[in-house]
């Protein structure tokens, strides 16, 4: 009879779907924290960071009216995110999500 060493619960969680979901949640929390620290308070309720993927900071806005203001902040936002993320950000993609205005 072969006795196998019992795996640690942390090891099991990391190898499961729960582990990948936890990692994704932690990433989203980090992005949201960085977003709220870098965006002016009067703008924050109308936009949010939805992802950082392949060097692109993805942002949703409640209305197209906020896009010019975010474009002016783009260099600052990219620099700020690059201070904290392992993968560098080089661009920002903005999409309108009318659901954001209802979620407030």
N, C-alpha and C positions, 0 to 999 in steps of 0.2 A: 504494500500500500504506500502510495506516494503522498506525503503531506506537503501541502502548499502553504506558503506563508500567507496569512490573512492580509488583505489590502487595507490600508488606512482609508477611512471614510472620505477624507479630502481628495485622495487619489482617485477614488471611485467617482466622486462628483466632478472632478476636472475632466475625466474621460467620458462623461455622459453628456447628454444634451443639456442637462441642467448646468453643467460647467460652462458650456459655450454660451448659454443664455445669461449666466451670471457675468461673464466677461463682456458680453454685448451691453448689458445693463450698466456695468461700470464705465464702459466707454461713453455711453450716452450721458451718464451723469457728469462725467468729466467735461464733455463738450458743452453741456448746458451750463455748468459752473463757469467755464471759461467765457462762454457767450455772455452771461449776465454780468461778469466782471468787466467785459470789454465794451459793451454796448451802453450808450447813454440811457439813463433810467426812463426818460420820456419815450424812447424808441422801443425798449425791450418788450412791452406788452403786445406790440404789433408784429413781432418777428421772432423766429427761433432758429437755432442750428439744428438741422435734422440729421446730418451725417458729415463725416470727413472721409472721403474715399478717393484714392489714387491722387492725392495732392490737391483735391478740390474741397473747399469748405462749402457745404450745401446748406442753403438758407431758405426758409419759407417766410413769406410776408403776407399780411392780411389783405393788403391792397397794393396795386402797382404804384400808388403815390409815395410809398416808402422806399422804392428802389433807388431813386437818385441820391437820397441821403445815405443809404447803405453803400452805394458806389463811392461816395466821398470818403467813407470810413474804411473802405476795403483795404488799403495799405496798412492801416493801423490794426485792423482785425487779423490780417494774415500774420503780421509781425508778432502780435500778441499770442496767437495760437502756436506759432513756431517756437516760442519760448518754452512751451510745455509738452508738445507732442514729439514723439520719436520720429514719425514720418513727416517731412516738411510739407507745408501747404504753400501752393504757388498761385492759386486762383480761387475765386468765389463764384458760385452759381446760385442765382436767386430765382425762385419760382413763387408765383402767387398762389396762396391757399386761402380762399375766402372763409374757410372753416375756422381760421384763427380768430377772426373778428367775433364769431359767435361763441368761441371757447372762452373768451375773456369774460 
